[in-house]
């Protein structure tokens, strides 16, 4: 049955799926490890585990302002990519795995470009490159759009 379903599968789909699968397992493994480091206190957290539940009812803006005032003491609450400055804290180290999983589409797209070029499929090459550029700009914060 599995062989039948692969008959009509494009080579690019297989490449994309293979990278997505490996990346998903890598990201999930990293998430389990970083969460374990956080939950077992191997790496000290910015917010003590005993205090975390007191912030659960807050929206993101209020939460960031409160933890900044109570624990982080930064000039500004950590928004955007500012969390990368807090990677030495166990609760923020988890974000690395989440960012890996969120950005996994980009290497998947990049990996199919050579196959599309080989087929001389210019339209798909252009769409793929544009998609990678848009995803990269969005992840960087350059294409910040406020939906709230």
DSSP file (Angstrom, degrees, kcal/mol; ACC not computed):
  #  RESIDUE AA STRUCTURE BP1 BP2  ACC     N-H-->O    O-->H-N    N-H-->O    O-->H-N    TCO  KAPPA ALPHA  PHI   PSI    X-CA   Y-CA   Z-CA
    1    1 A X     >        0   0    0      0, 0.0     4,-1.7     0, 0.0     5,-0.1   0.000 360.0 360.0 360.0 -41.7    0.0    0.0    0.0
    2    2 A X  H  >  +     0   0    0      1,-0.2     4,-1.2     2,-0.2     0, 0.0   0.895 360.0  53.0 -64.8 -38.9    2.8    2.4    0.9
    3    3 A X  H  > S+     0   0    0      1,-0.2     4,-0.8     2,-0.2     3,-0.3   0.886 106.4  53.9 -63.1 -38.1    4.5    1.8   -2.5
    4    4 A X  H >> S+     0   0    0      1,-0.2     3,-0.8     2,-0.2     4,-0.5   0.897 106.3  51.7 -62.6 -39.9    1.3    2.6   -4.3
    5    5 A X  H 3< S+     0   0    0     -4,-1.7     3,-0.3     1,-0.2    -1,-0.2   0.757 107.1  54.0 -71.2 -22.8    1.0    5.9   -2.6
    6    6 A X  H >< S+     0   0    0     -4,-1.2     3,-1.4    -3,-0.3    -1,-0.2   0.635  87.2  81.8 -83.5 -14.3    4.5    6.9   -3.5
    7    7 A X  H << S+     0   0    0     -4,-0.8    -1,-0.2    -3,-0.8    -2,-0.2   0.898 100.8  35.2 -58.4 -42.7    4.0    6.3   -7.2
    8    8 A X  T 3< S+     0   0    0     -4,-0.5     2,-0.5    -3,-0.3    -1,-0.3   0.224  92.8 114.9 -97.5  13.8    2.3    9.7   -7.8
    9    9 A X    <   -     0   0    0     -3,-1.4     2,-0.1     1,-0.0    -3,-0.0  -0.731  65.6-127.5 -88.8 129.2    4.5   11.5   -5.3
   10   10 A X     >  -     0   0    0     -2,-0.5     4,-1.6     1,-0.1     3,-0.5  -0.424  18.2-119.4 -72.7 149.4    6.8   14.2   -6.7
   11   11 A X  H  > S+     0   0    0      1,-0.2     4,-2.3     2,-0.2     5,-0.2   0.868 114.3  56.5 -55.9 -39.8   10.5   14.0   -5.9
   12   12 A X  H  > S+     0   0    0      1,-0.2     4,-2.8     2,-0.2    -1,-0.2   0.866 103.1  54.3 -63.1 -36.7   10.3   17.4   -4.2
   13   13 A X  H  > S+     0   0    0     -3,-0.5     4,-2.7     2,-0.2    -1,-0.2   0.893 108.8  48.4 -64.4 -39.0    7.6   16.2   -1.9
   14   14 A X  H  X S+     0   0    0     -4,-1.6     4,-2.6     2,-0.2    -2,-0.2   0.923 112.5  47.9 -67.3 -44.4    9.7   13.3   -0.7
   15   15 A X  H  X S+     0   0    0     -4,-2.3     4,-2.2     2,-0.2     5,-0.2   0.954 114.6  46.5 -59.0 -50.6   12.7   15.6   -0.1
   16   16 A X  H  X S+     0   0    0     -4,-2.8     4,-2.6     1,-0.2    -2,-0.2   0.925 114.0  47.8 -57.8 -47.9   10.6   18.1    1.8
   17   17 A X  H  X S+     0   0    0     -4,-2.7     4,-2.6     1,-0.2    -1,-0.2   0.880 110.1  52.0 -64.7 -39.3    8.9   15.4    3.8
   18   18 A X  H  X S+     0   0    0     -4,-2.6     4,-2.3     2,-0.2    -1,-0.2   0.921 113.4  43.3 -64.1 -43.9   12.2   13.7    4.7
   19   19 A X  H  X S+     0   0    0     -4,-2.2     4,-3.0     2,-0.2     5,-0.2   0.913 113.9  51.7 -67.4 -41.9   13.7   17.0    6.0
   20   20 A X  H  X S+     0   0    0     -4,-2.6     4,-2.4    -5,-0.2    -2,-0.2   0.907 110.9  48.2 -60.5 -42.3   10.5   17.9    7.8
   21   21 A X  H  X S+     0   0    0     -4,-2.6     4,-2.3     2,-0.2    -2,-0.2   0.944 114.7  43.9 -64.9 -48.0   10.5   14.5    9.5
   22   22 A X  H  X S+     0   0    0     -4,-2.3     4,-2.5     1,-0.2    -2,-0.2   0.920 116.0  48.3 -63.6 -43.4   14.1   14.7   10.6
   23   23 A X  H  X S+     0   0    0     -4,-3.0     4,-3.0     2,-0.2     5,-0.2   0.871 109.6  52.7 -64.3 -37.8   13.8   18.3   11.7
   24   24 A X  H  X S+     0   0    0     -4,-2.4     4,-2.8    -5,-0.2    -1,-0.2   0.929 111.7  45.1 -64.5 -45.1   10.6   17.5   13.6
   25   25 A X  H  X S+     0   0    0     -4,-2.3     4,-2.6     2,-0.2    -2,-0.2   0.900 114.6  49.0 -66.2 -39.6   12.3   14.7   15.5
   26   26 A X  H  X S+     0   0    0     -4,-2.5     4,-2.6     2,-0.2    -2,-0.2   0.943 114.4  45.2 -62.7 -47.9   15.4   16.8   16.2
   27   27 A X  H  X S+     0   0    0     -4,-3.0     4,-2.4     2,-0.2    -2,-0.2   0.902 114.0  48.8 -62.7 -42.1   13.3   19.8   17.4
   28   28 A X  H  X S+     0   0    0     -4,-2.8     4,-2.4    -5,-0.2    -1,-0.2   0.911 111.5  49.8 -64.9 -42.3   11.1   17.5   19.5
   29   29 A X  H  X S+     0   0    0     -4,-2.6     4,-2.4     1,-0.2    -2,-0.2   0.924 112.1  47.6 -61.4 -44.8   14.2   15.9   21.0
   30   30 A X  H  X S+     0   0    0     -4,-2.6     4,-3.1     1,-0.2     5,-0.3   0.887 110.3  53.3 -62.7 -38.8   15.7   19.3   21.8
   31   31 A X  H  X S+     0   0    0     -4,-2.4     4,-2.4     2,-0.2     5,-0.2   0.916 109.3  47.6 -63.2 -43.4   12.4   20.4   23.3
   32   32 A X  H  X S+     0   0    0     -4,-2.4     4,-2.2     2,-0.2    -2,-0.2   0.923 115.3  46.2 -62.7 -44.3   12.3   17.4   25.6
   33   33 A X  H  X S+     0   0    0     -4,-2.4     4,-2.5     2,-0.2    -2,-0.2   0.949 115.1  44.4 -65.1 -49.7   16.0   17.9   26.7
   34   34 A X  H  X S+     0   0    0     -4,-3.1     4,-1.9     1,-0.2    60,-0.2   0.872 113.8  50.7 -66.4 -35.3   15.7   21.7   27.2
   35   35 A X  H  X S+     0   0    0     -4,-2.4     4,-3.4    -5,-0.3     5,-0.3   0.909 110.2  50.6 -66.5 -40.1   12.4   21.3   29.1
   36   36 A X  H  X S+     0   0    0     -4,-2.2     4,-2.2    -5,-0.2     6,-0.4   0.915 108.8  51.1 -61.7 -43.3   14.0   18.6   31.3
   37   37 A X  H  <>S+     0   0    0     -4,-2.5     6,-1.6     1,-0.2     5,-1.3   0.883 116.5  42.7 -60.2 -38.1   16.9   21.0   32.0
   38   38 A X  H ><5S+     0   0    0     -4,-1.9     3,-1.3    52,-0.2    -2,-0.2   0.958 115.2  45.5 -71.4 -53.6   14.4   23.6   33.0
   39   39 A X  H 3<5S+     0   0    0     -4,-3.4    -2,-0.2     1,-0.3    -3,-0.2   0.820 115.5  46.4 -66.9 -32.8   11.9   21.5   35.0
   40   40 A X  T 3<5S-     0   0    0     -4,-2.2    -1,-0.3    -5,-0.3    -2,-0.2   0.392 111.2-119.3 -91.5   3.8   14.6   19.7   37.0
   41   41 A X  T < 5S+     0   0    0     -3,-1.3    -3,-0.2     2,-0.2    -4,-0.1   0.679  70.7 136.0  72.6  17.9   16.5   23.0   37.7
   42   42 A X  S   <S+     0   0    0     -5,-1.3     2,-0.5    -6,-0.4    -4,-0.2   0.911  80.0  33.6 -62.9 -41.2   19.7   21.9   36.0
   43   43 A X  S    S-     0   0    0     -6,-1.6    -1,-0.2    46,-0.0    -2,-0.2  -0.975 103.0-114.6-113.1 123.9   19.8   25.4   34.4
   44   44 A X        -     0   0    0     -2,-0.5    46,-2.4    44,-0.1     2,-0.2  -0.239  31.1-133.4 -58.6 143.1   18.4   28.1   36.7
   45   45 A X        -     0   0    0     44,-0.3     3,-0.1    45,-0.2    -1,-0.1  -0.616  10.1-130.0 -97.6 158.6   15.2   29.7   35.4
   46   46 A X  S    S+     0   0    0     -2,-0.2     2,-0.5     1,-0.2    -1,-0.1   0.869 102.7  40.5 -71.0 -37.4   14.4   33.4   35.1
   47   47 A X  S    S-     0   0    0     24,-0.0    -1,-0.2    -3,-0.0     5,-0.1  -0.960  96.7-118.8-114.8 119.6   11.0   32.9   36.8
   48   48 A X    >>  -     0   0    0     -2,-0.5     3,-2.2     1,-0.1     4,-1.0  -0.276  21.1-122.8 -57.1 140.4   11.0   30.4   39.7
   49   49 A X  H 3> S+     0   0    0      1,-0.3     4,-0.5     2,-0.2     3,-0.4   0.825 112.2  60.1 -53.9 -33.4    8.7   27.4   39.1
   50   50 A X  H 34 S+     0   0    0      1,-0.2    -1,-0.3     2,-0.1     4,-0.1   0.698 108.8  44.0 -69.3 -17.7    6.8   28.3   42.2
   51   51 A X  H X4 S+     0   0    0     -3,-2.2     3,-1.2     1,-0.1     4,-0.4   0.600  88.7  87.6-100.4 -15.1    5.9   31.7   40.8
   52   52 A X  H >< S+     0   0    0     -4,-1.0     3,-2.0    -3,-0.4     4,-0.4   0.880  82.0  57.5 -57.1 -44.6    5.0   30.7   37.2
   53   53 A X  G >< S+     0   0    0     -4,-0.5     3,-0.9     1,-0.3     4,-0.3   0.748  93.6  67.8 -63.5 -23.1    1.3   30.0   37.9
   54   54 A X  G <  S+     0   0    0     -3,-1.2    -1,-0.3     1,-0.2    -2,-0.2   0.687 103.2  46.1 -70.1 -15.9    0.7   33.5   39.2
   55   55 A X  G X  S+     0   0    0     -3,-2.0     3,-1.6    -4,-0.4    -1,-0.2   0.471  83.7  95.2-102.7  -4.6    1.3   34.9   35.7
   56   56 A X  T <  S+     0   0    0     -3,-0.9    -1,-0.1    -4,-0.4    -2,-0.1   0.785  79.6  56.5 -60.9 -30.4   -0.9   32.4   33.7
   57   57 A X  T 3  S+     0   0    0     -4,-0.3    -1,-0.3    -3,-0.2     2,-0.2   0.546  90.2  96.3 -81.5  -5.5   -3.9   34.6   33.7
   58   58 A X  S <  S-     0   0    0     -3,-1.6     2,-0.1     1,-0.1    -3,-0.0  -0.532  75.8-117.5 -89.6 150.2   -2.1   37.6   32.0
   59   59 A X     >  -     0   0    0     -2,-0.2     4,-2.9     1,-0.1     5,-0.2  -0.323  41.6 -96.1 -73.1 169.0   -2.0   38.4   28.4
   60   60 A X  H  > S+     0   0    0      1,-0.2     4,-2.6     2,-0.2     5,-0.2   0.888 122.8  49.2 -58.0 -45.1    1.4   38.4   26.7
   61   61 A X  H  > S+     0   0    0      1,-0.2     4,-2.2     2,-0.2    -1,-0.2   0.940 115.2  43.4 -61.9 -48.0    2.1   42.1   27.0
   62   62 A X  H  > S+     0   0    0      2,-0.2     4,-2.7     1,-0.2    -2,-0.2   0.893 113.2  53.3 -64.8 -40.2    1.2   42.2   30.7
   63   63 A X  H  X S+     0   0    0     -4,-2.9     4,-2.9     2,-0.2     5,-0.3   0.942 110.4  46.0 -59.5 -49.6    3.1   38.9   31.4
   64   64 A X  H  X S+     0   0    0     -4,-2.6     4,-1.9     1,-0.2    14,-0.3   0.899 113.9  48.6 -63.5 -40.7    6.3   40.3   29.8
   65   65 A X  H  X S+     0   0    0     -4,-2.2     4,-2.2    -5,-0.2    -1,-0.2   0.920 113.8  47.3 -64.0 -42.9    6.0   43.6   31.7
   66   66 A X  H  X S+     0   0    0     -4,-2.7     4,-3.0     2,-0.2     5,-0.2   0.929 113.6  44.9 -67.1 -46.5    5.4   41.8   35.0
   67   67 A X  H  X>S+     0   0    0     -4,-2.9     4,-2.6     1,-0.2     5,-2.3   0.846 112.6  53.4 -69.6 -29.6    8.2   39.3   34.7
   68   68 A X  I  <>S+     0   0    0     -4,-1.9     5,-3.2    -5,-0.3    -1,-0.2   0.935 114.2  41.4 -65.9 -44.4   10.5   42.0   33.5
   69   69 A X  I  <5S+     0   0    0     -4,-2.2    -2,-0.2    -5,-0.2    -1,-0.2   0.911 123.6  37.9 -68.0 -42.2    9.7   44.1   36.6
   70   70 A X  I  <5S-     0   0    0     -4,-3.0    -2,-0.2    -5,-0.2    -3,-0.2   0.823 137.8  -2.7 -81.9 -32.3    9.7   41.2   39.0
   71   71 A X  I  <5S+     0   0    0     -4,-2.6    -3,-0.2    -5,-0.2    -2,-0.1   0.728 124.2  47.7-130.2 -44.6   12.7   39.1   37.7
   72   72 A X  I   < -     0   0    0     -5,-2.3    -4,-0.2     2,-0.0    -3,-0.2   0.895  66.0-163.6 -81.1 -40.6   14.5   40.2   34.6
   73   73 A X      < +     0   0    0     -5,-3.2     2,-0.2    -6,-0.3    -4,-0.1   0.877  30.5 157.3  57.2  42.7   15.1   43.9   35.3
   74   74 A X        -     0   0    0     -6,-0.2    -1,-0.2     1,-0.1     3,-0.1  -0.477  57.9-110.4 -88.2 165.8   15.8   44.7   31.7
   75   75 A X  S    S+     0   0    0      1,-0.2     2,-0.3    -2,-0.2    -1,-0.1   0.892 104.8  12.4 -62.0 -39.3   15.5   48.1   30.2
   76   76 A X  S    S-     0   0    0      3,-0.0    -1,-0.2    -8,-0.0    -2,-0.1  -0.959  96.3 -91.0-134.2 152.0   12.5   46.9   28.2
   77   77 A X        -     0   0    0     -2,-0.3     2,-1.4     1,-0.1   -12,-0.1  -0.323  54.7 -97.6 -58.4 147.9   10.4   43.7   28.4
   78   78 A X        +     0   0    0    -14,-0.3     2,-0.2     4,-0.1    -1,-0.1  -0.534  61.3 158.9 -76.6  93.2   11.9   41.0   26.1
   79   79 A X    >   +     0   0    0     -2,-1.4     3,-2.0     3,-0.1     2,-0.1  -0.683  50.2   1.1-108.0 166.1    9.8   41.1   22.9
   80   80 A X  G >  S-     0   0    0      1,-0.3     3,-0.6    -2,-0.2    61,-0.1  -0.354 135.0 -15.8  60.9-132.8   10.7   39.9   19.5
   81   81 A X  G >  S+     0   0    0      1,-0.2     3,-1.9    59,-0.2    -1,-0.3   0.311 106.8 105.0 -87.3   8.4   14.1   38.2   19.4
   82   82 A X  G X   +     0   0    0     -3,-2.0     3,-1.7     1,-0.3     4,-0.2   0.725  63.2  76.6 -62.5 -20.1   15.1   39.7   22.7
   83   83 A X  G X  S+     0   0    0     -3,-0.6     3,-1.9     1,-0.3    -1,-0.3   0.772  79.2  72.2 -60.7 -23.6   14.6   36.2   24.3
   84   84 A X  G X  S+     0   0    0     -3,-1.9     3,-0.8     1,-0.3    -1,-0.3   0.745  88.8  60.3 -66.1 -20.9   17.9   35.2   22.7
   85   85 A X  G <  S+     0   0    0     -3,-1.7    -1,-0.3    -4,-0.2     3,-0.2   0.582 102.9  53.8 -78.3  -8.6   19.7   37.3   25.3
   86   86 A X  G X   +     0   0    0     -3,-1.9     3,-2.1    -4,-0.2     6,-0.4   0.120  67.7 117.8-111.0  19.5   18.1   35.1   28.0
   87   87 A X  T <   +     0   0    0     -3,-0.8    -1,-0.1     1,-0.3    -2,-0.1   0.649  64.2  70.6 -67.0 -13.9   19.2   31.7   26.8
   88   88 A X  T 3  S+     0   0    0     -3,-0.2     2,-0.4    -4,-0.1    -1,-0.3   0.537  86.2  83.1 -78.1  -3.4   21.2   31.1   29.9
   89   89 A X  S X> S-     0   0    0     -3,-2.1     4,-1.9     1,-0.1     3,-0.9  -0.870  81.4-135.6-101.8 132.7   17.9   30.8   31.7
   90   90 A X  H 3> S+     0   0    0    -46,-2.4     4,-0.9    -2,-0.4   -52,-0.2   0.831 102.0  54.0 -57.4 -38.3   16.2   27.4   31.6
   91   91 A X  H 34 S+     0   0    0      1,-0.2    -1,-0.3     2,-0.2     4,-0.1   0.784 114.4  41.2 -71.6 -25.0   12.7   28.8   30.9
   92   92 A X  H X4 S+     0   0    0     -3,-0.9     3,-1.4    -6,-0.4     4,-0.4   0.701 100.3  71.4 -91.6 -22.2   14.0   30.7   27.9
   93   93 A X  H >X S+     0   0    0     -4,-1.9     3,-1.4     1,-0.3     4,-0.6   0.816  87.1  67.7 -61.6 -29.9   16.3   28.0   26.6
   94   94 A X  H >X S+     0   0    0     -4,-0.9     4,-1.4     1,-0.3     3,-0.5   0.791  85.7  70.6 -58.1 -28.2   13.1   26.1   25.6
   95   95 A X  H <> S+     0   0    0     -3,-1.4     4,-2.9     1,-0.2    -1,-0.3   0.775  84.7  67.8 -64.3 -26.0   12.4   28.8   23.0
   96   96 A X  H <> S+     0   0    0     -3,-1.4     4,-2.3    -4,-0.4    -1,-0.2   0.942 103.0  44.2 -58.9 -47.8   15.4   27.5   20.9
   97   97 A X  H <X S+     0   0    0     -4,-0.6     4,-2.4    -3,-0.5    -1,-0.2   0.891 113.3  51.0 -64.7 -39.6   13.6   24.3   20.1
   98   98 A X  H  X S+     0   0    0     -4,-1.4     4,-2.6     2,-0.2    -2,-0.2   0.913 110.8  48.4 -64.7 -42.6   10.3   26.1   19.4
   99   99 A X  H  X S+     0   0    0     -4,-2.9     4,-2.2     2,-0.2    -2,-0.2   0.885 110.0  53.1 -64.4 -38.5   12.1   28.5   17.0
  100  100 A X  H  < S+     0   0    0     -4,-2.3     4,-0.4    -5,-0.2    -2,-0.2   0.943 112.3  44.0 -60.1 -47.7   13.8   25.5   15.3
  101  101 A X  H >< S+     0   0    0     -4,-2.4     3,-0.9     1,-0.2     4,-0.2   0.898 113.7  50.5 -65.4 -40.4   10.4   23.8   14.8
  102  102 A X  H 3< S+     0   0    0     -4,-2.6     3,-0.4     1,-0.2    -1,-0.2   0.844 114.3  44.4 -66.8 -33.2    8.8   27.1   13.6
  103  103 A X  T >X S+     0   0    0     -4,-2.2     3,-1.2     1,-0.2     4,-0.7   0.371  81.4 102.9 -92.8   5.3   11.6   27.7   11.1
  104  104 A X  H <>  +     0   0    0     -3,-0.9     4,-1.4    -4,-0.4    -1,-0.2   0.744  68.6  68.3 -62.9 -25.4   11.7   24.2    9.7
  105  105 A X  H 3> S+     0   0    0     -3,-0.4     4,-2.6    -4,-0.2    -1,-0.3   0.855  91.2  62.8 -62.4 -34.8    9.9   25.2    6.6
  106  106 A X  H <> S+     0   0    0     -3,-1.2     4,-2.6     1,-0.2     5,-0.2   0.949 105.1  41.9 -62.2 -52.6   12.8   27.3    5.4
  107  107 A X  H  X S+     0   0    0     -4,-0.7     4,-1.9     1,-0.2    -1,-0.2   0.849 112.8  56.8 -64.2 -29.2   15.4   24.5    5.0
  108  108 A X  H  X S+     0   0    0     -4,-1.4     4,-0.9     2,-0.2    -2,-0.2   0.940 110.5  43.0 -63.3 -45.8   12.7   22.3    3.5
  109  109 A X  H >X S+     0   0    0     -4,-2.6     3,-0.8     1,-0.2     4,-0.8   0.923 112.3  53.0 -65.1 -44.2   12.0   24.8    0.8
  110  110 A X  H >X S+     0   0    0     -4,-2.6     3,-0.6     1,-0.2     4,-0.5   0.862 104.9  56.9 -59.9 -35.2   15.7   25.5    0.2
  111  111 A X  H 3< S+     0   0    0     -4,-1.9     4,-0.4     1,-0.2    -1,-0.2   0.761 104.4  50.9 -69.8 -25.4   16.3   21.7   -0.2
  112  112 A X  H <X S+     0   0    0     -4,-0.9     4,-2.2    -3,-0.8    -1,-0.2   0.624  87.5  84.2 -89.1 -10.9   13.8   21.4   -3.1
  113  113 A X  H <X S+     0   0    0     -4,-0.8     4,-2.8    -3,-0.6     5,-0.2   0.922  87.4  52.0 -59.3 -46.8   15.2   24.3   -5.1
  114  114 A X  H  X S+     0   0    0     -4,-0.5     4,-2.4     1,-0.2    -1,-0.2   0.900 110.6  49.1 -57.8 -38.7   18.0   22.2   -6.8
  115  115 A X  H  > S+     0   0    0     -4,-0.4     4,-1.5     2,-0.2    -1,-0.2   0.899 112.2  47.8 -66.2 -40.0   15.4   19.6   -7.9
  116  116 A X  H  <>S+     0   0    0     -4,-2.2     5,-2.5     2,-0.2     4,-0.4   0.888 111.6  50.6 -67.4 -38.9   13.1   22.3   -9.3
  117  117 A X  H ><5S+     0   0    0     -4,-2.8     3,-1.1     1,-0.2    -2,-0.2   0.903 106.7  54.5 -64.0 -40.9   16.1   23.9  -11.1
  118  118 A X  H 3<5S+     0   0    0     -4,-2.4    -1,-0.2     1,-0.3    -2,-0.2   0.861 110.1  46.7 -60.7 -35.8   17.0   20.5  -12.6
  119  119 A X  T 3<5S-     0   0    0     -4,-1.5    -1,-0.3    -5,-0.1    -2,-0.2   0.535 110.4-126.4 -80.6  -7.0   13.5   20.2  -13.9
  120  120 A X  T < 5 +     0   0    0     -3,-1.1     2,-1.5    -4,-0.4    -3,-0.2   0.859  52.9 158.5  59.7  37.5   13.7   23.8  -15.2
  121  121 A X     >< +     0   0    0     -5,-2.5     4,-2.2     1,-0.2     3,-0.3  -0.609  10.0 172.0 -92.0  75.4   10.5   24.6  -13.3
  122  122 A X  H  > S+     0   0    0     -2,-1.5     4,-2.8     1,-0.2     5,-0.2   0.852  70.0  55.8 -58.4 -42.2   11.1   28.3  -13.2
  123  123 A X  H  > S+     0   0    0      1,-0.2     4,-2.4     2,-0.2    -1,-0.2   0.931 111.9  42.5 -59.6 -46.6    7.7   29.2  -11.8
  124  124 A X  H  > S+     0   0    0     -3,-0.3     4,-2.5     2,-0.2    -1,-0.2   0.850 112.1  54.7 -70.3 -33.6    8.1   26.9   -8.8
  125  125 A X  H  X S+     0   0    0     -4,-2.2     4,-2.6     2,-0.2     5,-0.2   0.952 111.4  44.9 -61.8 -48.2   11.7   28.0   -8.3
  126  126 A X  H  X S+     0   0    0     -4,-2.8     4,-2.7     1,-0.2     5,-0.2   0.918 113.8  49.1 -62.8 -44.1   10.7   31.6   -8.1
  127  127 A X  H  X S+     0   0    0     -4,-2.4     4,-2.4    -5,-0.2    -1,-0.2   0.901 112.6  48.6 -62.0 -40.0    7.7   30.9   -5.8
  128  128 A X  H  X S+     0   0    0     -4,-2.5     4,-2.3     2,-0.2    -2,-0.2   0.924 112.6  46.9 -67.3 -44.6   10.0   28.9   -3.5
  129  129 A X  H  X S+     0   0    0     -4,-2.6     4,-2.4     2,-0.2    -2,-0.2   0.923 113.3  49.0 -63.0 -44.4   12.6   31.6   -3.4
  130  130 A X  H  X S+     0   0    0     -4,-2.7     4,-2.8     1,-0.2    -1,-0.2   0.906 110.5  51.6 -61.6 -41.2   10.0   34.2   -2.7
  131  131 A X  H  X S+     0   0    0     -4,-2.4     4,-2.8    -5,-0.2     5,-0.2   0.912 109.6  49.1 -62.1 -43.2    8.5   32.1    0.0
  132  132 A X  H  X S+     0   0    0     -4,-2.3     4,-2.6     2,-0.2    -2,-0.2   0.913 112.2  48.8 -62.7 -42.7   11.9   31.6    1.7
  133  133 A X  H  X S+     0   0    0     -4,-2.4     4,-2.7     2,-0.2     5,-0.2   0.937 112.9  47.0 -62.6 -46.8   12.5   35.4    1.5
  134  134 A X  H  X S+     0   0    0     -4,-2.8     4,-2.7     2,-0.2     5,-0.2   0.926 113.6  47.7 -62.4 -45.4    9.1   36.2    3.0
  135  135 A X  H  X S+     0   0    0     -4,-2.8     4,-2.6     2,-0.2    -1,-0.2   0.908 113.1  49.1 -62.5 -41.2    9.5   33.6    5.8
  136  136 A X  H  X S+     0   0    0     -4,-2.6     4,-1.8    -5,-0.2     6,-0.2   0.918 113.0  46.2 -63.9 -43.9   13.0   34.9    6.6
  137  137 A X  H  X>S+     0   0    0     -4,-2.7     6,-1.3     2,-0.2     5,-1.1   0.902 113.5  49.4 -65.5 -40.5   11.8   38.5    6.7
  138  138 A X  H ><5S+     0   0    0     -4,-2.7     3,-0.6    -5,-0.2    -2,-0.2   0.918 111.6  48.6 -64.6 -42.9    8.8   37.6    8.8
  139  139 A X  H 3<5S+     0   0    0     -4,-2.6    -1,-0.2     1,-0.2    -2,-0.2   0.844 108.1  55.2 -65.9 -32.9   11.0   35.7   11.3
  140  140 A X  H 3<5S-     0   0    0     -4,-1.8    -1,-0.2    -5,-0.2    -2,-0.2   0.714 113.1-118.2 -73.3 -19.5   13.5   38.5   11.5
  141  141 A X  T X<5S+     0   0    0     -4,-0.9     3,-1.1    -3,-0.6    -3,-0.2   0.356  85.5 114.9  96.7  -5.4   10.7   40.9   12.5
  142  142 A X  T 3 <S+     0   0    0     -5,-1.1     2,-0.3     1,-0.3    -4,-0.2   0.888  78.6  48.1 -65.0 -38.5   11.2   43.2    9.4
  143  143 A X  T 3  S+     0   0    0     -6,-1.3     2,-0.4    -9,-0.1    -1,-0.3  -0.233  81.8 164.0 -93.8  44.9    7.7   42.2    8.2
  144  144 A X    <   -     0   0    0     -3,-1.1     2,-0.5    -2,-0.3    -5,-0.0  -0.494  11.6-179.1 -68.7 122.3    6.1   42.9   11.5
  145  145 A X        -     0   0    0     -2,-0.4     2,-0.7    -7,-0.1    -2,-0.1  -0.991  21.9-137.9-124.5 125.7    2.4   43.2   11.1
  146  146 A X        +     0   0    0     -2,-0.5    -2,-0.0     1,-0.1     0, 0.0  -0.740  24.6 173.1 -88.1 117.0    0.2   43.9   14.1
  147  147 A X              0   0    0     -2,-0.7    -1,-0.1     1,-0.1     0, 0.0   0.376 360.0 360.0 -99.6   2.4   -3.0   41.8   14.0
  148  148 A X              0   0    0      0, 0.0    -1,-0.1     0, 0.0    -2,-0.1   0.386 360.0 360.0-123.4 360.0   -4.1   42.9   17.4
